[in-house]
Amino acid sequence: MHPTTELIHHPYQPPAGFAAPQIGVHKASTVIFANVAAMRNRDWQHKSGYTYGLHGTPTTFVLEERIATLEHAKHCVLAPSGLAAVALPSLALCGMGDEVLLPSNSYGPNTTLAQTDLARFGITHGFYDPMQPESLASAITPRTKLVWLEVPGSISMEFADLPALLAVCKAKGVLTAFDNTWGAGLAFNAFEVGAGLGADVVVQALTKFPSGGGDVLMGSVCTRRDDLHAQIKATHMHLGYGVGANDVEAVLRSLPSIALRYDAQDRAGRALAEWWAKRPEIAQVLHPALASGVGHAHWKALCGASNRAAGLFSVVFDARYGQAAVDAFCDALELFKLGYSWAGPMSLVVPYDMVALRAQSKAAWPANGVAAGCLVRFSMGLEAVEDLQTDLERGLEALRRAT
C-alpha cells in the first residue's frame, strides 16, 4: 500500500491488558463494526456495544456508571451542560396538554424553559411554594405530569421538607424530578429520602462539584426506573446530546476527590456564614446548616447523617444599605470574583435582584421569613478562610464609604 493509505489503515493494534488509574480517552464520531451483522444488530440503549460516538464510548460509559453510583441510581445519561440535563426530563416525559410544576424558588433557567420553549410545545406550567406542602397539593391538577423539586432553594437557600413534598406527589401519582446539584449525591440519597419515598429522576450539573475545576460544562440525568430511562435515552438521542471526551476525562479525574472538596468548601462556607451572622451590616444569613437558616430543621432531618451542606450561602444586608452600596461592596472584593456557577477552586460572589427573580414565578419577595434587603450569594472555593475573611472586611469598608 501507499504510505498515506497505510497510515490510515495501519495493521498494528496495541496489546490488551494495559491498566492505569485513569481510563483511556476514546474520541469518535465513526465507530467501526466488525461485520454487517454487527452493524445491523447495533444496540445504543443498553451499553452492550458501540454504534456511533454520540451514543457512547468506553470513556462516557464509565463516567455514566460512576455518576449512577454517586447518585445511588441504576441508569445515567450525560448531557452537555447542567441546563441541558434540567431540560431533558421535561422534554422526554411531557407532551402537549401536560403540565409541569416548579417551586417558586426554582433554578431560574428551568423557569425560563417552562415559560418559553415548553409553552411553545403545548406544555403548560405552574408554581408552588416549596415551604408549604399544601401549596403543592393544591397546585397539582389532572394535567400535571411532572413536578420539579429542589433543596435548598436557588439563591435564597430555603430548605423545604422534601419527604413531605414527595409524599404529596406519590399520593397524587405524578412523576418527580429533583435537581441534586447542591447535594451532589453526597449530602443525601435523593432516591431514598423516607419510607417508600424518593425522586423518580435526579439531575445534577456536573459542572459543579463532580468537575470542581470551573472549566467543564456537563450534566447528568439519573433514574432507577427502566421505563423512564428508555424515554429519557430516546429523547437524548433525538436531540443529539453529546459530551466531549476531554471533558469527560476531566470529570473522571476529579471524581475521586469530590468528597474532600465538598467537605472543605462546606467547612469554609459555615465558618464565613457564622462570621457574617455576627456582623451588624447583615440582617440575615441564609444557610440551611445554621440554626437560624430557613428550613434548618428540614436540613437536619435529611442531611443530619452526613452533616453536609455544600459551600454555598447568601446574606441579606441590613435595609439601610442600598443596592449601590452593596454593589460597591462586591466590586471591592479581590479574592471573591464576580462570576456565576460554583464549586470550583475560586470563591465567587453575585448580588441578586430577588424581587425581579421571584416575579418570574409570580411570587412575593421577601417570603418565608427572609428579611428585606439586598441579597448577595457566596460560593466557597479552596482558598484559606482567613484570607477570604480579610477580603470581606475590605469589601465592608467600601460598603461603608458608599453609604
C-alpha positions as CSV (number, residue, x, y, z in Angstrom):
1,M,0.0,0.0,0.0
2,H,1.0,3.6,-0.5
3,P,2.4,5.1,2.8
4,T,-0.5,7.5,3.1
5,T,-3.0,4.7,2.8
6,E,-1.1,2.6,5.3
7,L,-1.1,5.5,7.8
8,I,-4.9,5.3,7.8
9,H,-5.3,1.6,7.7
10,H,-2.2,0.6,9.7
11,P,-2.4,-3.1,10.9
12,Y,-0.8,-2.5,14.3
13,Q,-3.0,-2.9,17.4
14,P,-1.6,-2.3,20.9
15,P,-1.7,-5.3,23.2
16,A,-4.6,-5.6,25.6
17,G,-4.2,-5.6,29.4
18,F,-3.0,-2.0,29.9
19,A,-4.2,-0.6,33.2
20,A,-3.7,2.8,34.9
21,P,-5.5,4.9,37.5
22,Q,-7.3,6.9,34.7
23,I,-9.1,5.2,31.8
24,G,-8.2,6.0,28.2
25,V,-9.8,8.9,26.4
26,H,-11.8,7.5,23.4
27,K,-12.8,10.0,20.8
28,A,-15.0,9.0,18.0
29,S,-17.8,10.0,15.7
30,T,-17.5,7.0,13.5
31,V,-17.4,3.6,15.3
32,I,-16.1,0.6,13.2
33,F,-18.2,-2.5,13.1
34,A,-16.7,-6.0,12.6
35,N,-19.2,-7.0,10.0
36,V,-22.6,-6.2,8.6
37,A,-24.4,-8.3,11.1
38,A,-22.9,-6.4,13.9
39,M,-23.9,-3.1,12.2
40,R,-27.5,-4.2,11.8
41,N,-27.8,-5.6,15.3
42,R,-26.5,-2.4,16.9
43,D,-27.9,-1.6,20.3
44,W,-27.4,2.0,21.6
45,Q,-29.7,1.7,24.6
46,H,-28.1,-0.9,26.9
47,K,-24.3,-0.2,26.7
48,S,-23.8,-3.7,25.2
49,G,-21.8,-2.3,22.3
50,Y,-20.9,0.8,20.4
51,T,-22.7,2.3,17.4
52,Y,-21.8,6.0,17.0
53,G,-19.7,8.4,19.1
54,L,-22.8,10.4,20.0
55,H,-24.3,7.3,21.7
56,G,-21.4,6.5,23.9
57,T,-17.7,5.4,24.0
58,P,-15.8,3.4,26.7
59,T,-15.0,6.8,28.3
60,T,-18.5,8.1,28.5
61,F,-19.9,4.8,29.6
62,V,-17.5,4.7,32.6
63,L,-18.5,8.2,33.7
64,E,-22.2,7.4,33.4
65,E,-21.7,4.3,35.6
66,R,-19.7,6.2,38.2
67,I,-22.3,9.1,38.3
68,A,-25.1,6.5,38.7
69,T,-23.1,5.0,41.6
70,L,-22.7,8.5,43.2
71,E,-26.4,9.2,42.8
72,H,-27.5,5.7,44.0
73,A,-29.2,5.2,40.6
74,K,-29.5,2.4,38.1
75,H,-29.2,4.4,34.9
76,C,-27.4,7.6,33.9
77,V,-27.1,9.7,30.7
78,L,-24.7,12.6,30.2
79,A,-25.8,16.0,28.9
80,P,-23.6,18.8,27.5
81,S,-24.4,21.1,30.4
82,G,-26.4,21.3,33.7
83,L,-29.1,23.2,32.0
84,A,-29.3,20.6,29.2
85,A,-29.7,18.0,31.9
86,V,-32.5,20.0,33.5
87,A,-34.3,20.4,30.2
88,L,-34.1,16.7,29.3
89,P,-36.7,15.2,31.7
90,S,-39.3,17.8,30.9
91,L,-38.8,17.3,27.2
92,A,-38.7,13.5,27.5
93,L,-41.5,12.8,29.9
94,C,-44.1,15.5,28.9
95,G,-46.1,16.2,25.8
96,M,-48.8,18.5,24.5
97,G,-51.5,19.0,27.1
98,D,-49.3,18.0,30.1
99,E,-48.4,20.4,32.9
100,V,-45.1,20.9,34.7
101,L,-44.9,22.3,38.2
102,L,-41.9,24.2,39.6
103,P,-41.1,25.6,43.1
104,S,-41.2,29.3,43.3
105,N,-37.5,29.3,44.3
106,S,-36.5,27.1,41.3
107,Y,-33.3,27.4,39.3
108,G,-34.1,30.4,37.1
109,P,-33.3,28.9,33.7
110,N,-35.7,26.0,34.4
111,T,-38.4,28.5,35.0
112,T,-37.5,30.3,31.7
113,L,-37.6,27.0,29.8
114,A,-41.1,26.3,31.1
115,Q,-42.3,29.8,30.2
116,T,-40.8,29.7,26.6
117,D,-40.0,26.5,24.9
118,L,-42.2,24.2,26.8
119,A,-45.1,26.6,26.3
120,R,-44.5,26.5,22.6
121,F,-44.7,22.7,22.7
122,G,-48.1,22.9,24.4
123,I,-46.8,22.0,27.8
124,T,-48.2,24.3,30.5
125,H,-46.6,25.1,33.8
126,G,-47.4,26.3,37.3
127,F,-45.7,27.2,40.6
128,Y,-46.0,26.2,44.2
129,D,-44.5,27.4,47.5
130,P,-42.0,24.6,48.4
131,M,-42.1,25.6,52.1
132,Q,-45.8,24.8,52.2
133,P,-46.6,21.2,51.1
134,E,-50.3,22.1,50.9
135,S,-49.4,24.6,48.2
136,L,-48.1,21.8,46.1
137,A,-51.1,19.6,46.8
138,S,-53.5,22.3,45.7
139,A,-51.4,23.1,42.6
140,I,-51.5,19.6,41.2
141,T,-54.2,19.0,38.6
142,P,-55.2,16.1,36.4
143,R,-52.9,17.6,33.8
144,T,-49.9,17.6,36.0
145,K,-47.3,15.2,34.6
146,L,-44.1,16.3,36.3
147,V,-43.2,18.1,39.5
148,W,-39.7,19.7,39.9
149,L,-38.1,19.6,43.3
150,E,-35.0,21.4,44.6
151,V,-33.4,21.8,48.0
152,P,-32.3,24.2,49.1
153,G,-33.9,26.9,47.0
154,S,-31.9,28.5,44.3
155,I,-30.0,31.6,45.7
156,S,-32.4,32.1,48.7
157,M,-31.4,28.8,50.3
158,E,-34.7,27.9,52.0
159,F,-34.6,24.1,52.8
160,A,-38.0,22.6,52.1
161,D,-39.5,19.4,53.7
162,L,-38.5,17.2,50.8
163,P,-40.1,14.0,52.1
164,A,-43.4,15.8,52.6
165,L,-43.3,17.2,49.0
166,L,-42.5,13.7,47.7
167,A,-45.3,12.2,49.7
168,V,-47.8,14.7,48.1
169,C,-46.6,13.7,44.6
170,K,-46.7,10.0,45.3
171,A,-50.3,10.3,46.7
172,K,-51.3,12.2,43.5
173,G,-49.5,9.8,41.2
174,V,-47.3,12.3,39.5
175,L,-43.6,12.0,38.4
176,T,-40.9,13.9,40.2
177,A,-37.6,15.3,39.0
178,F,-35.1,16.6,41.6
179,D,-32.2,18.9,41.0
180,N,-29.4,17.5,43.2
181,T,-26.6,19.8,42.2
182,W,-26.3,21.2,45.7
183,G,-26.3,17.8,47.4
184,A,-24.0,16.3,44.7
185,G,-25.1,12.8,45.6
186,L,-23.2,13.2,48.9
187,A,-25.5,15.1,51.3
188,F,-28.3,12.5,51.0
189,N,-29.7,9.9,48.7
190,A,-32.4,11.6,46.6
191,F,-33.9,8.2,45.6
192,E,-34.5,7.3,49.2
193,V,-35.5,10.2,51.5
194,G,-38.1,8.4,53.5
195,A,-40.1,5.2,53.7
196,G,-41.0,4.4,50.2
197,L,-40.2,8.0,49.1
198,G,-37.7,9.2,46.5
199,A,-37.5,11.2,43.3
200,D,-38.2,9.4,40.0
201,V,-35.5,11.3,38.2
202,V,-32.4,13.1,39.6
203,V,-30.4,15.6,37.7
204,Q,-27.1,17.2,38.5
205,A,-24.9,19.9,37.0
206,L,-21.6,18.0,36.7
207,T,-20.2,21.5,36.0
208,K,-20.2,22.0,39.8
209,F,-18.9,19.5,42.4
210,P,-18.1,16.5,40.1
211,S,-15.9,18.6,37.9
212,G,-14.6,21.0,40.5
213,G,-12.4,23.0,38.2
214,G,-14.6,25.7,36.9
215,D,-13.7,24.7,33.4
216,V,-16.2,22.0,32.3
217,L,-19.8,22.2,31.2
218,M,-21.7,18.9,31.7
219,G,-24.8,17.4,33.3
220,S,-26.3,14.1,34.2
221,V,-29.8,12.6,34.3
222,C,-30.2,9.5,36.6
223,T,-33.1,7.2,37.4
224,R,-33.8,3.8,38.8
225,R,-36.7,3.0,36.5
226,D,-36.1,1.2,33.2
227,D,-39.2,2.7,31.6
228,L,-38.2,6.3,32.4
229,H,-34.6,5.7,31.3
230,A,-35.8,4.4,28.0
231,Q,-37.9,7.6,27.4
232,I,-35.0,9.8,28.5
233,K,-32.4,7.9,26.4
234,A,-34.6,8.2,23.3
235,T,-35.1,11.9,23.6
236,H,-31.4,12.2,24.5
237,M,-30.6,10.6,21.1
238,H,-33.2,12.6,19.2
239,L,-31.8,15.9,20.5
240,G,-28.3,14.8,19.6
241,Y,-26.9,15.4,23.1
242,G,-23.2,14.7,23.2
243,V,-20.3,15.4,25.5
244,G,-16.6,15.9,24.7
245,A,-14.2,13.1,25.6
246,N,-11.7,15.5,27.1
247,D,-14.4,17.0,29.3
248,V,-15.4,13.5,30.4
249,E,-11.8,12.8,31.2
250,A,-11.6,16.0,33.4
251,V,-14.7,14.9,35.4
252,L,-13.3,11.4,35.8
253,R,-10.1,12.8,37.1
254,S,-11.9,15.0,39.6
255,L,-14.5,12.4,40.9
256,P,-12.1,10.7,43.4
257,S,-11.7,14.0,45.3
258,I,-15.3,15.1,45.2
259,A,-16.0,14.3,48.9
260,L,-12.8,16.0,50.0
261,R,-13.6,19.2,48.1
262,Y,-17.2,19.2,49.0
263,D,-16.4,18.9,52.7
264,A,-13.6,21.6,52.6
265,Q,-15.9,24.1,50.9
266,D,-18.7,23.2,53.3
267,R,-16.4,23.9,56.3
268,A,-15.3,27.2,54.8
269,G,-18.9,28.2,54.0
270,R,-20.1,27.5,57.5
271,A,-17.1,29.4,59.0
272,L,-17.9,32.5,57.0
273,A,-21.6,32.2,57.4
274,E,-21.2,32.2,61.2
275,W,-18.8,35.2,60.9
276,W,-21.4,37.1,58.8
277,A,-24.1,36.3,61.4
278,K,-22.2,38.4,63.9
279,R,-21.8,41.4,61.6
280,P,-24.1,44.5,62.2
281,E,-24.3,45.1,58.5
282,I,-26.2,41.9,57.9
283,A,-29.9,41.4,58.6
284,Q,-29.9,37.6,57.9
285,V,-27.6,34.8,56.8
286,L,-29.3,32.2,54.6
287,H,-27.5,28.9,55.2
288,P,-29.5,25.7,55.9
289,A,-27.0,24.3,58.3
290,L,-27.2,27.3,60.6
291,A,-29.8,27.1,63.3
292,S,-31.2,30.4,62.1
293,G,-31.5,29.1,58.5
294,V,-34.9,29.0,56.9
295,G,-35.9,25.3,57.0
296,H,-32.9,24.3,59.2
297,A,-35.0,21.5,60.8
298,H,-35.7,20.0,57.4
299,W,-32.0,20.1,56.5
300,K,-31.1,18.4,59.8
301,A,-33.7,15.7,59.2
302,L,-32.5,15.0,55.7
303,C,-28.8,15.7,55.9
304,G,-28.1,15.1,59.6
305,A,-26.5,11.7,59.0
306,S,-23.9,13.2,56.5
307,N,-23.8,16.6,58.2
308,R,-23.1,18.1,54.7
309,A,-24.3,21.4,53.4
310,A,-22.1,22.5,50.4
311,G,-20.1,25.7,50.4
312,L,-22.9,27.9,49.3
313,F,-24.9,30.6,51.2
314,S,-26.4,34.0,50.9
315,V,-26.6,37.1,53.1
316,V,-29.2,39.8,53.3
317,F,-27.8,43.2,54.0
318,D,-29.5,45.5,56.5
319,A,-32.1,47.7,54.8
320,R,-30.0,50.8,55.4
321,Y,-27.6,49.7,52.7
322,G,-29.0,50.3,49.2
323,Q,-28.1,48.4,46.1
324,A,-25.4,50.9,45.1
325,A,-23.6,50.4,48.4
326,V,-23.9,46.6,48.1
327,D,-22.6,46.7,44.6
328,A,-19.6,48.7,45.8
329,F,-19.0,46.0,48.4
330,C,-18.9,43.3,45.7
331,D,-16.7,45.4,43.4
332,A,-14.2,45.9,46.2
333,L,-13.6,42.2,46.8
334,E,-10.4,40.8,45.3
335,L,-10.4,37.1,46.2
336,F,-14.1,36.7,45.7
337,K,-14.6,37.1,42.0
338,L,-17.8,38.2,40.3
339,G,-19.0,35.2,38.4
340,Y,-21.8,32.6,38.0
341,S,-21.6,28.9,38.9
342,W,-19.9,27.5,42.0
343,A,-17.9,24.6,43.4
344,G,-14.7,25.5,41.6
345,P,-11.4,26.3,43.3
346,M,-12.1,30.1,43.2
347,S,-14.6,31.7,45.6
348,L,-17.4,33.7,43.8
349,V,-19.9,36.4,44.7
350,V,-23.0,37.6,42.9
351,P,-25.6,40.2,44.0
352,Y,-29.1,39.3,43.0
353,D,-32.3,41.3,42.4
354,M,-34.6,38.9,44.2
355,V,-37.8,40.9,43.5
356,A,-37.3,40.6,39.8
357,L,-36.3,36.9,40.0
358,R,-39.4,36.0,42.1
359,A,-41.6,38.0,39.7
360,Q,-40.9,35.2,37.2
361,S,-42.9,32.8,39.3
362,K,-45.4,35.5,40.4
363,A,-44.1,35.0,44.0
364,A,-43.7,37.8,46.5
365,W,-40.2,38.7,47.9
366,P,-39.2,38.6,50.7
367,A,-41.0,35.4,51.7
368,N,-40.9,32.5,54.2
369,G,-39.2,34.5,56.9
370,V,-36.4,36.0,54.8
371,A,-35.6,39.6,55.8
372,A,-35.9,42.5,53.5
373,G,-32.7,43.9,52.0
374,C,-30.2,43.4,49.2
375,L,-29.1,39.8,48.8
376,V,-25.7,38.6,47.9
377,R,-24.7,34.9,47.3
378,F,-21.3,33.5,48.1
379,S,-19.8,30.2,46.9
380,M,-16.7,28.9,48.5
381,G,-13.6,27.9,46.7
382,L,-10.5,26.4,48.2
383,E,-8.7,29.5,49.5
384,A,-7.7,29.9,53.2
385,V,-10.7,31.0,55.2
386,E,-8.7,33.8,56.9
387,D,-7.8,35.3,53.6
388,L,-11.4,35.2,52.5
389,Q,-12.5,36.9,55.7
390,T,-9.9,39.7,55.2
391,D,-11.3,40.1,51.7
392,L,-14.8,40.5,53.1
393,E,-13.6,43.1,55.5
394,R,-12.1,45.0,52.6
395,G,-15.5,44.9,50.9
396,L,-17.3,46.2,54.0
397,E,-15.0,49.2,54.1
398,A,-16.2,50.1,50.6
399,L,-19.8,49.4,51.7
400,R,-19.5,52.0,54.5
401,R,-17.8,54.5,52.2
402,A,-20.7,54.2,49.7
403,T,-23.4,54.6,52.2
